[in-house]
Amino acid sequence: MAASIQEKCPFVLSGFDLGTNEDHYESRIRTRSLKQNNNNYIHQEPVPSGKCPVFGNGICTGPEFVEESAEDKHTKKLPPMSPRMAQLLEGKNHPGDCGNPIRVPHWLDREKFDRGRRFFKKYMFCVFFSDLISLILVSCLGRLQRVLIYTGRSDTVIRSFHRYVSTALHVLTWYIGNIWDPNDQAHADILKIRKIHLRYGQLLNSTKTHAKVDTVSVESRGHMPVAHSLNPTIRRDLRLHNKRIGPSVPIDPPNRDDTIYISQMDMALTQYAFFGLLVTHPRMLGLWWVSHQDLEGLVHFWRGVGWLLGISDKYNLCSGTLDETVALCQEIEELVLKPNLASVHWDYEHMSECLVRGTNLYIPCLSVPVLFRFLATILGLRVPELTATMSWTYSAHYWTMRFVFHVLFAVVPGIIKFMNKILSYTLELVQGKKKDKHIKVPIAKPLIYW
């Protein structure tokens, strides 16, 4: 019976061993033999069409796992949330650009804003690493994921390389330049990004395009699932070994046709990706010696960036004190990101692989298993199956990462300056500003505006 059930339900696979194979995104997966007495993963009865007896909140219909519909999610009792979180969710009903005027807002504190810029210069390596791992995290949100897939700028390794190097350079420009000075490159750059968001928001929500975005997937773009992909292991780990993960608050309307892409809520969730983990888990990302004032400056900086990008103060994650912003970011993690991370599928895995392998072209030793395990550590999630599948090489990379961020940065603060210089040098190499005969990296395209 075990074999027949294995064919019906992908969640009875007992585990994988990851190695390297170019054809499978550097993941050679070896299925271990099923154990007849393992009641955790082998159903004792045939799996009918309907609720999955292992997870309860999905449907086993054969080789694919079908998530609950948005209508089903809306009929469930919502988890408790703060008024500010409820307000943020209302942002899904409003376009991403609220029409903020292009001028300095009355609440801007120049000293605090510049402190945020100095924070970046001091912790540049930690900021960019946080951005990378946060992109892996927020990619689990289907409404953001579909936009990335539809635009077609990050669904292959090379495209992802150019897209995210460009993103890093945009953000670097904002931190280093003066986004409030009309004569500064940073000001022109952020306004170009705002216009592009506005244009794509109009396109994606148009009658002609909306239905295509609703149904887009990486398979529809020709990227078929690999044999024994990693996402079932992630789902099992997060659902079976992390009982505190509850249901997600509804970030999509009951009818997907009513979705507003690049909404105010989407902009705020993207804002989280650039600073959220840094303020909720600073030490886990190497910020052992950061001050309360430094984090206040970082949050205020992103409030200003959000203003110029068209985020209303009502939905701006950074509208409030540092403690209020941290509390809201923690709610986003618990009520939005963790539940959706426990429901990832092939679209998420493919886009994450493209992101990581694209980054791996100029920063070595990165892989989805290693970064996902590190992300799980940051979020306090247990991933025993994923850990068991990791090769010695991957395990060595993970523990090296833990040593650097959780030991070396703690006892030798000056090492961050060294890491900042390495990252700066690498970014100059990928831009073609410097050449090094010992280091071969592809040259990124000039700043891409989608």
C-alpha positions in Angstrom: 0.0 0.0 0.0 2.9 2.4 0.7 4.0 2.5 -2.9 0.5 3.3 -4.2 0.1 6.0 -1.6 3.5 7.4 -2.5 2.3 7.9 -6.0 -0.9 9.6 -4.8 0.5 12.0 -2.2 3.9 13.7 -2.5 4.0 14.2 1.3 4.8 10.6 2.0 8.3 10.8 0.6 10.7 10.2 3.5 13.4 12.6 2.6 16.0 13.8 0.2 19.8 14.1 0.0 21.0 17.3 -1.7 24.2 17.4 -3.7 25.1 19.2 -6.9 23.7 18.7 -10.4 23.5 21.5 -12.9 20.3 20.0 -14.5 18.5 20.2 -11.1 19.6 23.6 -10.0 22.6 22.2 -8.2 20.3 19.9 -6.2 20.9 16.2 -6.7 18.1 14.6 -4.7 18.3 11.0 -3.6 15.1 9.5 -2.2 15.6 7.3 0.8 13.6 4.1 1.2 10.2 4.4 2.8 9.9 3.0 6.3 6.8 0.9 6.8 6.5 1.8 10.4 6.8 5.6 10.0 3.2 6.7 10.7 4.1 10.3 10.4 4.5 10.2 6.6 2.8 7.0 5.5 -1.0 7.1 5.4 -2.5 3.9 6.8 -5.6 4.3 4.6 -5.9 5.1 0.9 -6.0 8.9 0.3 -9.4 10.0 -1.1 -10.1 13.2 -2.8 -10.7 15.8 -0.1 -8.9 17.0 3.0 -5.4 15.6 3.4 -5.3 13.5 6.6 -1.8 14.6 7.3 -2.2 18.4 7.1 -6.0 18.8 7.1 -6.0 22.2 5.5 -5.2 21.2 1.9 -6.5 18.7 -0.6 -4.7 15.6 -1.9 -5.8 15.1 -5.4 -2.8 13.2 -6.9 0.7 14.3 -7.6 0.1 17.9 -6.8 -1.0 19.5 -3.5 -3.8 22.0 -4.0 -4.0 24.9 -1.5 -7.2 26.1 0.0 -9.0 28.6 -2.1 -9.2 32.2 -1.0 -12.9 31.7 -0.3 -12.1 28.9 2.2 -9.6 31.1 3.9 -12.0 33.9 4.3 -14.6 31.7 5.9 -12.2 30.7 8.7 -12.0 32.6 12.0 -9.3 35.2 11.6 -6.3 35.1 14.0 -6.2 38.0 16.5 -4.3 41.0 15.1 -3.6 44.6 16.2 -5.5 47.5 14.8 -2.4 48.6 12.9 -2.2 45.2 11.2 -5.8 45.3 10.3 -5.3 48.7 8.8 -2.3 47.4 6.8 -4.5 44.7 5.3 -7.0 47.3 4.1 -4.1 48.6 1.9 -4.7 45.6 -0.5 -7.8 47.5 -1.7 -5.8 50.7 -2.7 -3.4 51.3 -5.6 0.3 51.4 -4.7 0.8 55.1 -5.4 -1.4 57.3 -3.2 -0.2 60.5 -4.9 2.2 61.8 -2.2 3.7 65.1 -3.4 7.3 65.1 -4.3 8.5 67.3 -1.5 10.0 66.9 1.9 7.1 65.8 4.3 6.6 67.8 7.5 7.5 64.9 9.7 10.9 64.3 8.3 13.8 64.5 10.8 16.9 65.2 8.8 19.3 64.1 11.5 17.4 60.8 12.1 17.2 60.2 8.3 20.9 60.8 7.9 21.6 58.5 10.8 19.8 55.8 8.8 22.2 56.5 5.9 25.2 56.2 8.2 23.8 53.0 9.5 24.0 51.5 6.0 27.6 52.6 5.5 28.5 51.0 8.8 26.6 47.7 8.3 26.5 47.5 4.5 27.3 43.8 4.4 24.6 42.9 6.9 22.0 45.1 5.1 22.6 43.4 1.7 22.6 39.9 3.2 19.4 40.7 5.0 17.9 42.0 1.7 18.8 38.7 0.0 17.4 36.4 2.7 14.3 38.6 3.0 13.6 38.3 -0.7 13.6 34.5 -0.2 11.1 35.0 2.6 8.6 37.4 0.9 8.7 35.4 -2.3 6.4 33.0 -0.6 3.5 35.5 -1.0 1.6 34.5 -4.1 0.4 38.0 -5.1 4.0 39.3 -5.1 5.3 36.2 -6.8 2.8 36.3 -9.7 3.9 39.9 -10.5 7.6 38.8 -10.6 6.8 35.8 -12.8 4.6 37.8 -15.2 7.1 40.6 -15.7 9.6 37.9 -16.8 12.7 39.7 -15.4 13.8 37.2 -12.8 12.6 33.7 -13.8 16.0 32.5 -15.1 19.4 32.6 -13.4 20.8 35.2 -15.8 17.7 37.4 -15.7 17.7 37.2 -11.9 21.3 38.1 -11.8 20.8 41.3 -13.8 17.5 42.2 -12.0 18.7 41.9 -8.4 22.2 43.4 -9.0 20.3 46.3 -10.5 18.0 46.4 -7.4 21.0 46.4 -5.1 22.5 49.3 -7.1 19.2 51.3 -6.9 19.1 50.9 -3.1 22.8 51.7 -2.8 22.1 54.9 -4.8 19.3 55.9 -2.3 21.5 55.2 0.7 24.6 57.1 -0.5 22.9 59.9 -2.4 20.3 62.5 -1.3 16.8 61.4 -2.4 15.4 64.9 -1.3 17.8 66.9 -3.5 16.2 67.4 -7.0 19.8 67.7 -8.4 21.0 64.4 -7.0 21.0 61.2 -8.9 19.3 59.4 -6.0 16.3 61.7 -6.3 15.9 61.1 -10.0 16.4 57.4 -9.6 13.7 56.9 -6.9 11.2 58.9 -8.9 11.9 56.8 -12.0 11.1 53.7 -9.9 7.9 55.3 -8.7 6.8 56.0 -12.3 7.6 52.4 -13.2 5.5 51.1 -10.3 2.6 53.3 -11.3 2.9 52.2 -15.0 3.1 48.5 -14.1 0.3 48.8 -11.6 -2.0 50.2 -14.3 -0.9 47.5 -16.7 -1.3 44.5 -14.4 -4.7 45.7 -13.2 -6.0 46.4 -16.7 -8.9 44.4 -18.0 -6.6 42.9 -20.8 -3.8 41.8 -18.4 -5.3 41.1 -15.0 -6.6 37.5 -15.8 -3.2 36.6 -17.2 -1.4 37.7 -14.0 -4.0 35.7 -12.0 -3.1 32.5 -13.7 0.6 32.9 -14.4 3.0 30.3 -13.1 6.6 29.4 -13.8 5.3 26.3 -15.6 3.4 28.5 -18.0 6.7 30.1 -18.8 8.3 26.8 -19.6 10.0 26.0 -16.3 8.7 22.6 -15.3 9.2 21.0 -11.8 12.3 19.0 -11.3 11.9 15.4 -9.9 11.6 15.3 -6.1 11.7 19.1 -5.6 12.5 20.6 -2.3 9.2 22.4 -1.5 7.4 19.3 -0.2 10.1 18.9 2.4 9.7 22.6 3.4 6.0 22.2 3.8 6.3 19.0 5.9 8.9 20.6 8.2 7.0 23.8 8.8 3.6 22.1 9.3 4.6 19.0 11.3 7.4 20.4 13.4 6.2 24.0 14.1 2.9 23.8 15.8 2.9 27.6 16.5 2.4 28.4 12.8 -1.3 29.3 12.5 -3.5 30.3 9.6 -2.6 33.3 7.5 -4.6 36.5 7.6 -6.3 37.0 4.3 -4.0 39.1 2.1 -6.0 38.2 -1.1 -9.6 39.0 -1.7 -12.1 36.0 -1.8 -12.2 36.3 -5.5 -8.8 36.6 -7.2 -10.4 38.7 -9.9 -10.7 41.5 -7.3 -6.9 41.5 -6.6 -5.2 44.9 -6.9 -1.6 44.2 -7.9 1.1 46.5 -6.6 -1.3 47.8 -3.9 -0.5 49.9 -0.9 -0.2 46.6 1.1 2.1 45.1 -1.5 4.4 48.2 -1.3 4.5 47.9 2.5 5.3 44.2 2.4 8.1 45.0 -0.1 9.3 47.7 2.3 9.6 45.0 5.0 12.0 43.1 2.7 14.5 45.9 2.9 14.6 46.4 6.7 12.1 44.1 8.5 14.5 41.3 9.6 17.1 43.8 10.6 14.8 45.4 13.2 13.1 42.2 14.4 16.2 40.0 14.6 19.2 42.3 14.6 21.7 40.0 16.3 20.8 37.1 14.1 22.0 39.2 11.2 25.2 40.3 12.8 24.1 43.6 14.3 25.5 42.8 17.8 26.6 46.4 18.5 23.8 48.4 16.9 22.2 51.1 19.0 18.5 51.9 19.4 19.2 55.2 17.7 20.8 53.5 14.7 17.7 51.3 14.2 15.5 54.4 14.6 17.4 56.1 11.9 17.1 53.0 9.6 13.3 53.0 10.1 13.0 56.7 9.5 15.1 56.4 6.3 12.7 53.8 4.9 9.7 55.9 6.0 11.1 58.7 3.7 11.8 56.2 0.9 8.3 54.9 1.2 6.9 58.5 1.0 8.7 59.2 -2.3 7.6 55.9 -3.7 3.9 56.8 -3.0 3.2 54.8 0.1 0.6 56.6 2.3 1.5 57.2 5.9 -1.5 55.2 6.8 0.1 52.1 5.3 3.8 52.9 5.7 5.4 50.3 7.9 7.6 53.0 9.4 4.9 55.5 10.5 5.4 55.3 14.2 8.0 54.7 16.8 10.7 52.1 16.5 8.9 49.8 18.9 5.6 50.1 17.0 7.4 49.3 13.7 9.1 46.3 15.3 5.8 45.1 16.7 4.1 45.4 13.3 7.0 43.6 11.5 6.7 40.8 14.0 3.0 40.5 13.3 3.7 40.3 9.6 6.1 37.5 10.2 3.7 35.5 12.4 0.4 36.2 10.6 1.5 36.5 7.0 5.0 35.2 6.2 5.3 32.0 8.3 1.9 30.6 7.3 2.5 31.3 3.6 6.0 29.9 3.9 4.4 26.6 5.1 2.4 26.5 1.8 5.1 27.1 -0.8 5.1 25.2 -4.1 7.2 24.9 -7.3 6.8 28.6 -8.3 8.4 29.6 -5.0 11.2 27.1 -5.3 12.0 28.0 -8.9 12.1 31.7 -8.3 14.2 31.3 -5.2 16.6 29.1 -7.0 17.0 31.7 -9.8 17.6 34.4 -7.2 20.2 32.4 -5.2 22.0 31.0 -8.3 22.1 34.5 -9.8 23.6 35.9 -6.7 26.0 32.9 -6.6 27.6 34.2 -9.9 29.4 36.8 -7.8 29.1 35.6 -4.2 30.1 32.0 -3.8 28.8 29.2 -1.5 25.2 30.2 -1.6 22.3 27.7 -2.1 18.6 27.6 -1.4 18.9 24.8 1.3 21.6 26.7 3.2 19.9 30.1 3.0 16.5 28.6 3.9 17.9 26.8 6.9 19.5 30.0 8.0 16.3 31.9 7.5 14.5 29.2 9.5 17.0 29.8 12.3 16.4 33.5 12.3 12.6 33.0 12.5 12.8 30.3 15.1 11.5 27.5 12.9 12.5 23.9 13.1 13.4 22.2 9.8 14.7 18.7 10.8 13.9 17.0 7.5 15.7 19.7 5.5 18.6 19.5 7.8 18.8 15.7 7.4 18.9 16.0 3.7 21.8 18.5 3.5 25.1 17.3 2.2 28.3 17.8 4.2 29.2 20.7 1.9 25.9 22.4 2.5 26.1 21.8 6.2 29.6 23.3 6.3 28.4 26.4 4.5 25.5 26.8 6.9 27.7 26.5 10.0 30.3 28.9 8.5 27.5 31.4 8.1 26.4 30.9 11.7 29.9 31.4 12.9 30.4 34.6 10.9 27.1 36.2 11.9 26.6 34.8 15.4 30.2 34.6 16.7 32.7 36.5 14.6 30.6 39.7 14.3 29.9 39.6 18.0 33.4 39.3 19.3 35.3 41.1 16.5 33.1 44.1 15.5 35.8 45.4 13.1 35.4 42.4 10.9 32.2 44.0 9.4 34.3 46.8 7.9 36.4 44.1 6.2 33.2 42.4 4.8 31.9 45.8 3.7 35.0 46.4 1.6 34.8 42.9 0.0 31.2 43.5 -0.9 31.9 47.0 -2.3 34.8 45.6 -4.4 32.5 42.8 -5.7 29.8 45.3 -6.7 32.4 47.3 -8.6 33.5 44.1 -10.4 30.0 43.3 -11.5 29.5 46.8 -12.8 32.7 46.6 -14.8 34.3 49.5 -12.8 37.2 47.3 -11.8 38.8 44.2 -13.3 40.5 41.4 -11.4 42.3 38.6 -13.4 41.8 36.3 -10.4 38.1 36.8 -10.0 35.7 36.1 -12.9 32.2 37.5 -12.5 29.7 38.5 -15.2 29.2 42.1 -15.9 25.7 43.3 -14.9 23.6 45.5 -17.2 23.4 49.2 -16.3 20.6 50.1 -13.9 17.4 48.4 -15.0 14.1 50.1 -14.7 12.0 47.0 -15.0 
